């Protein structure tokens, strides 16, 4: 059943006003007014009476505006050849969430009709340039442009409200689009016409199909994710989406728990500029004026970059490194400055993926016959203190779950210490993973043993890379601790509390 949204008319009026006779000639005034209601009427209708299938759609929205909203000019016919006048109005049509749309221009009548005398001025019989407009005729021109043509080719106004198509977009996946038209109306009036107001109501209308939601395939950016999109996706459906905040791409998959997960670690480099609610999982801006302001990321871990504050917002960029043996385990040890100190566990890869296959990175970023390919799902990503992972919304919270995170808008941190949908525990249960770290580090989950940042300078700093993978949840354990999810050796540990000042990886789940 095809549902379409019919955005009903923005009306325009053309009138020719005669104020009387001067030297046996009529003084005529041509005016064009456009009335743009703030909320145009709209309704959906079915093109078929019955349909056994159902689809998830997002209603399409349409906005029509005119500039200027009115205009006028004067003309005085002094001979049998008449006098002409031309008015142009800019019409802007904006469409969002559309499965394709058409812009129409029409009228209830093809003629201009006198209000008092009922005399008519007919439309042109054939397309004619404005400079050659015959006496006692009128016509219109609709051109998709921002500049009004000086000598437009005029046509007869269609005598029905729907009228003719003046613009369209046939794409079935339109997030946002706009078109600008110059609507030109012209008349040539002869002295034989009686004084009157000659008018015609013109209708600009848009029919836009609602955007059909077809799952992950319908979006390109992380921030486009919605509950409806995830619900429309099939189990196992996967796609690489762009985070608009920095342009980085992440693999996301709908897993067996019926939730859409990032199947790649977050790699967002925090700066003191912070994050905004427009693109991140927060309700207000997080910046230097916040209670717990963000700290610029570091590229190495040392005594000068760690912080024992439970409200610290530090993070560490580990660079473009991929784990060499993702399903195995081999610890790199403690007191490391970064993952570069673990060459047996991780390998540096190029800054871009092989153009032939977005699943993989190559060692030097330019695929050759000698390059080894590394699965992009296994990038180590950045590591964050808990109050950085929660975008400052954790603070000294002693129970419950945080309200925000550094995840993209539409995403959040998973919960922990419960078996609810959206938690690490629920993922394990739905996937029959049990405590098998081998399953969790294999497709389609791709968890990474990326180690972590420990605040202990004696045996901590960057530690356990290649053996342990630690992930923050949004769930608080106490005022100083939060729950983390741990992959260690061959086992998985759920609901393990850790000091909030430690630095761990982040995986986001769709809201």
LUMVO-153622 format. One record per residue (C-alpha): residue in one letter; x, y, z. Coordinates in pm, whole numbers, plus 50000, padded with zeros to 5 digits. Each point is the difference from the previous one (the first is absolute). Layout:
   type       x       y       z
      A       X       Y       Z
...
This chain:
   type       x       y       z
      X   50000   50000   50000
      X   50171   50312   49881
      X   49937   50290   50233
      X   50067   50349   49885
      X   49980   50332   50170
      X   49815   50265   49803
      X   50112   50344   50114
      X   49716   50223   49902
      X   50022   50330   49834
      X   50179   50318   50064
      X   49774   50236   49804
      X   50088   50291   49782
      X   49773   50261   49846
      X   50047   50197   49684
      X   49778   50304   49959
      X   49971   50276   49745
      X   49840   50312   50145
      X   49863   50284   49789
      X   49941   50326   50188
      X   49820   50175   49716
      X   50055   50167   49663
      X   50260   50262   49924
      X   49981   50156   49651
      X   49769   49717   49901
      X   50265   49747   50111
      X   49980   49772   50299
      X   50261   50020   50274
      X   50067   49642   50111
      X   50197   49870   50295
      X   50144   49649   49996
      X   50056   49847   50343
      X   50114   49654   50109
      X   49953   49890   50359
      X   50104   49674   50165
      X   49842   49883   50322
      X   50226   49767   50198
      X   49822   49847   50302
      X   50232   49898   50283
      X   49861   49646   50010
      X   49890   49872   49661
      X   49730   49736   50008
      X   50115   49646   49931
      X   49853   49657   49985
      X   50107   49649   49908
      X   49811   49788   49755
      X   50027   49647   49865
      X   50055   49920   49637
      X   49859   49649   50044
      X   49702   49884   50208
      X   50176   49698   50148
      X   50351   49888   50074
      X   50104   49697   50198
      X   50348   50129   50073
      X   50106   50264   50247
      X   50299   50228   50007
      X   50159   50240   50241
      X   50001   50357   49878
      X   50097   50345   50118
      X   49748   50273   49910
      X   50124   50244   49742
      X   49997   50370   50080
      X   49973   50277   49743
      X   50044   50374   50033
      X   49917   50257   49732
      X   50104   50365   50020
      X   49978   50297   49764
      X   50215   50309   49956
      X   49868   50261   49971
      X   49656   49915   50133
      X   49841   50259   49767
      X   50089   50228   49712
      X   49843   50255   49771
      X   50061   50194   49683
      X   49792   50236   49785
      X   49920   50007   49632
      X   49811   50243   49776
      X   49880   49866   49663
      X   50033   50281   49746
      X   49949   49813   49674
      X   49840   49693   49850
      X   50318   49806   50073
      X   49927   50037   50374
      X   50241   50030   50290
      X   50187   49719   50175
      X   50112   49938   50357
      X   50216   49724   50152
      X   50038   49894   50362
      X   50235   49733   50138
      X   49978   49838   50342
      X   50254   49759   50149
      X   49848   49681   50145
      X   50212   49772   50218
      X   49890   49643   50070
      X   50171   49807   50281
      X   49940   49627   50047
      X   50124   49766   50274
      X   49968   49623   50049
      X   49858   49930   49658
      X   49976   49694   49783
      X   49967   50224   49695
      X   49798   50315   49933
      X   49841   50207   49722
      X   49935   50375   49990
      X   49690   50115   49813
      X   49869   50337   49879
      X   49635   50034   49905
      X   49688   50215   50010
      X   49623   49974   50018
      X   49973   50172   49661
      X   50227   50073   49708
      X   49868   50355   49961
      X   50017   50323   50196
      X   49644   50100   50089
      X   49864   50344   50083
      X   49850   50023   50348
      X   49731   50249   49893
      X   49941   49944   49631
      X   50089   49628   49977
      X   50196   50090   49690
      X   50292   49762   49938
      X   50356   50020   49880
      X   50084   49656   49859
      X   50326   49812   50036
      X   50236   49971   49711
      X   49917   49745   49731
      X   50367   49904   49960
      X   50332   50067   50171
      X   50114   50356   49934
      X   50284   50220   50117
      X   49899   50289   50224
      X   50124   50253   49742
      X   49754   49854   49748
      X   49698   49962   50229
      X   49679   50054   49795
      X   49753   50263   50114
      X   49738   49891   50251
      X   50181   49683   50101
      X   50191   49888   50303
      X   50229   49712   50094
      X   50250   49868   50249
      X   50352   49863   50016
      X   50143   49777   50274
      X   50376   49951   49989
      X   50216   49821   50256
      X   50253   50275   50055
      X   50089   50269   50250
      X   50002   50281   49742
      X   49685   50114   49822
      X   50026   49980   49619
      X   49976   50338   49827
      X   49800   49873   49702
      X   49834   49678   50115
      X   49815   49767   49768
      X   49641   50007   50119
      X   49746   49720   49986
      X   49627   49960   50058
      X   49897   49950   50361
      X   49861   49645   50048
      X   49633   50006   50094
      X   50017   49763   50297
      X   50130   50034   50353
      X   50262   49724   49975
      X   50128   50149   49680
      X   50332   49904   49849
      X   50329   49875   50142
      X   50260   50274   50036
      X   50253   49800   50204
      X   50064   49661   50157
      X   50248   49770   50170
      X   49951   49629   49932
      X   50249   49874   50259
      X   49843   49764   50252
      X   50231   50106   50282
      X   49993   50378   50042
      X   50107   50124   50342
      X   49984   50367   49904
      X   49963   50183   49670
      X   49892   50339   49874
      X   49913   50160   49671
      X   49968   50367   49905
      X   49769   50114   49722
      X   49944   50334   49834
      X   49628   50032   49926
      X   49941   50261   49733
      X   49652   50127   49906
      X   49930   50244   49720
      X   49703   50157   49822
      X   49952   50225   49699
      X   49683   50213   50038
      X   49837   50187   49715
      X   49793   50323   50030
      X   49683   49813   49901
      X   49977   49825   50334
      X   49765   50165   50253
      X   50134   50131   50328
      X   49997   49715   50249
      X   50209   49781   50227
      X   50103   49695   49802
      X   50117   49713   50218
      X   50088   49634   50020
      X   50101   49786   50298
      X   50316   49795   49941
      X   50089   49695   50208
      X   50351   49872   50080
      X   49980   49651   50153
      X   50236   49715   50088
      X   49932   49628   50021
      X   50269   49820   50199
      X   50010   49630   50079
      X   50104   49920   50358
      X   50351   49867   50044
      X   49987   49623   50027
      X   50233   49875   50270
      X   50184   49692   49875
      X   50248   49955   50280
      X   50371   50077   50005
      X   50009   50014   49621
      X   49793   50321   50011
      X   50255   50210   50192
      X   50359   50116   49952
      X   50088   50177   50327
      X   50010   49878   50360
      X   49784   50296   50102
      X   49716   49885   49772
      X   49936   49692   50211
      X   49653   49972   50157
      X   49808   49732   50183
      X   49786   49949   49691
      X   50303   49949   49774
      X   50148   49740   50234
      X   49662   49825   50029
      X   49971   49984   49620
      X   50344   49840   49968
      X   50048   49626   49975
      X   50206   49805   50253
      X   50353   49994   49861
      X   49949   50307   49779
      X   50315   50209   50007
      X   50123   50325   49852
      X   50286   50244   50036
      X   49871   50340   50119
      X   50172   50336   50027
      X   50021   50198   50323
      X   49934   50359   49888
      X   50203   50137   50291
      X   50335   49902   49851
      X   49922   49810   49680
      X   50118   49662   50130
      X   49815   49686   49897
      X   49875   49718   50223
      X   49856   49660   49932
      X   49662   49949   50163
      X   49793   49681   50009
      X   49662   49889   50123
      X   50090   49712   50232
      X   49798   49711   50138
      X   49877   50206   50295
      X   49797   50208   49748
      X   50212   50305   50070
      X   50230   50186   49765
      X   50356   50013   50130
      X   50323   50158   49892
      X   50216   49701   49908
      X   50309   50217   50017
      X   50148   50203   50287
      X   49928   50372   50019
      X   50292   50208   49874
      X   49882   50355   50077
      X   50281   50235   50103
      X   49869   50230   50270
      X   50105   50364   50010
      X   49936   50284   50242
      X   49736   50127   49756
      X   49787   49709   50116
      X   49681   49872   49840
      X   49659   50135   49902
      X   49654   49853   50041
      X   49943   50024   49624
      X   50241   49715   49924
      X   50076   49828   50332
      X   49813   49801   50264
      X   49950   50296   50235
      X   49718   50241   50072
      X   50211   50318   50013
      X   50343   50118   49893
      X   50298   49845   50180
      X   50290   50243   49996
      X   50244   50192   50218
      X   49718   50170   50191
      X   49847   49667   50108
      X   50031   49867   50353
      X   50236   49730   49880
      X   50162   50150   49689
      X   50164   49779   49737
      X   50377   49964   49986
      X   50187   49978   49671
      X   50099   49645   49907
      X   50357   49877   50046
      X   50198   49775   49766
      X   50208   49831   50268
      X   49949   49895   50359
      X   50243   50129   50262
      X   49996   50128   50356
      X   49918   50345   49862
      X   49691   49887   49808
      X   49833   49779   50259
      X   49760   50135   50262
      X   49868   49835   50313
      X   49692   50224   50007
      X   49677   49799   49973
      X   49852   50292   49804
      X   50291   50019   49757
      X   49918   50032   49631
      X   50325   49891   49841
      X   50028   49779   49693
      X   50282   49841   49803
      X   50029   49964   49623
      X   50172   49669   49928
      X   50039   50071   49630
      X   49923   49775   49702
      X   50081   49659   50144
      X   49828   49667   49938
      X   50035   49690   50218
      X   50197   49732   49817
      X   49837   49690   50152
      X   49649   50114   50097
      X   49868   49669   50135
      X   50319   49904   50183
      X   50160   50162   50303
      X   50354   50108   50069
      X   50067   50267   50260
      X   50233   50292   49932
      X   50064   50069   50369
      X   49978   50317   50208
      X   50149   50349   50016
      X   49977   50062   49626
      X   49967   50344   49846
      X   49758   49892   49726
      X   49909   49715   49770
      X   50302   50073   49781
      X   50204   49833   50276
      X   49817   49673   49930
      X   50120   49893   49651
      X   49931   49632   50065
      X   49633   50070   50070
      X   49913   50295   49773
      X   50102   50129   49659
      X   49981   50355   49866
      X   49783   50034   49691
      X   49947   50269   49740
      X   49769   50293   50057
      X   49756   49876   49740
      X   49856   49667   49897
      X   50063   49808   49682
      X   49769   50159   49744
      X   49888   49659   49873
      X   49875   49875   50335
      X   49892   50220   50294
      X   50025   49701   50233
      X   50377   50027   50010
      X   50289   50234   50065
      X   50337   49955   49838
      X   50330   50043   50176
      X   50108   50308   49808
      X   49658   50127   49895
      X   50060   49931   49632
      X   49911   49649   49897
      X   50272   49817   49805
      X   50066   49636   49932
      X   50235   49984   50298
      X   49763   50159   50251
      X   49837   49799   50275
      X   49636   50085   50066
      X   49870   50063   50352
      X   49635   49991   50098
      X   49876   50353   50069
      X   49768   49871   50273
      X   50304   49940   50221
      X   50138   50355   50026
      X   50089   50068   50363
      X   49837   50346   50007
      X   50037   50253   50282
      X   49980   49937   50374
      X   49810   50221   50242
      X   49960   50066   50369
      X   49644   49924   50103
      X   49899   50363   50039
      X   50137   50066   49651
      X   49811   49699   49861
      X   49682   50141   50155
      X   50070   50352   49864
      X   50012   50146   50351
      X   49652   49874   50092
      X   50139   49739   50242
      X   50172   50238   50239
      X   49970   49868   50355
      X   49681   49804   49924
      X   49978   49717   50257
      X   49728   49782   49843
      X   49791   49949   49687
      X   50104   50071   49644
      X   50139   50315   49844
      X   49783   50213   49773
      X   50259   50062   49730
      X   50317   49874   49836
      X   50257   50080   49732
      X   49816   49767   49762
      X   49851   50156   49686
      X   49648   50141   50024
      X   49754   49711   49982
      X   50242   49770   50184
      X   50092   49940   50365
      X   50224   49798   50229
      X   49873   49648   50080
      X   49882   49936   50354
      X   50151   49739   50233
      X   49925   49816   50325
      X   49656   49906   49860
      X   49851   49769   49741
      X   49783   50258   49825
      X   50003   50052   49625
      X   50279   50241   49917
      X   50240   49851   50254
      X   50315   49797   49950
      X   49839   49709   50186
      X   49699   49997   49769
      X   50231   49992   49697
      X   50179   49694   50139
      X   49674   49822   50078
      X   49833   50072   49665
      X   50306   49887   49807
      X   50052   49688   50215
      X   50355   50125   50056
      X   50026   49894   50361
      X   50348   50084   50126
      X   50183   49924   49675
      X   50242   50277   49916
      X   50077   49824   49672
      X   49641   50048   49879
      X   49989   50361   50115
      X   50324   50091   49823
      X   49884   49831   49677
      X   49749   50124   49741
      X   49741   50147   50030
      X   50105   50146   50339
      X   50366   50093   49941
      X   50085   50102   50360
      X   50364   50103   50034
      X   50248   49914   50276
      X   50122   50357   50006
      X   50130   50017   50356
      X   49935   50309   50207
      X   50148   50300   50177
      X   50071   49943   50370
      X   50067   50290   50236
      X   50265   49807   50190
      X   50339   50132   49886
      X   50185   49709   50159
      X   49849   49715   49799
      X   49726   50164   49801
      X   49994   50266   49728
      X   49905   49826   49672
      X   49970   49631   50082
      X   49872   49657   49899
      X   49963   50074   49627
      X   49946   49678   49808
      X   49866   49814   50303
      X   49728   50217   50156
      X   49728   50203   49834
      X   49812   50237   50233
      X   49686   50195   49908
      X   49812   50265   50197
      X   49627   49979   50064
      X   49765   50281   50101
      X   49923   49831   50333
      X   50135   50133   50328
      X   50131   49771   50274
      X   50077   50268   50261
      X   50109   50361   50019
      X   50354   49892   49903
      X   49936   49697   49779
      X   49803   49902   49690
      X   49930   49667   49838
      X   50219   49877   49718
      X   49981   49701   49766
      X   50318   49792   49976
      X   50140   49753   49749
      X   50301   49828   50157
      X   50184   49697   49869
      X   49733   49748   49904
      X   49734   50142   50232
      X   49752   50285   50030
      X   49927   50190   50318
      X   49670   50187   50028
      X   49915   50272   50252
      X   50353   50054   50126
      X   50035   50330   50189
      X   50305   50217   49932
      X   50125   50340   50109
      X   49853   50275   49788
      X   50340   50154   49941
      X   50124   49704   49789
      X   49998   50020   49621
      X   49809   49739   49799
      X   49850   49943   49657
      X   49648   50094   49892
      X   49742   49816   49791
      X   49669   50177   49932
      X   49654   49853   49957
      X   49712   50163   49813
      X   49734   50167   50215
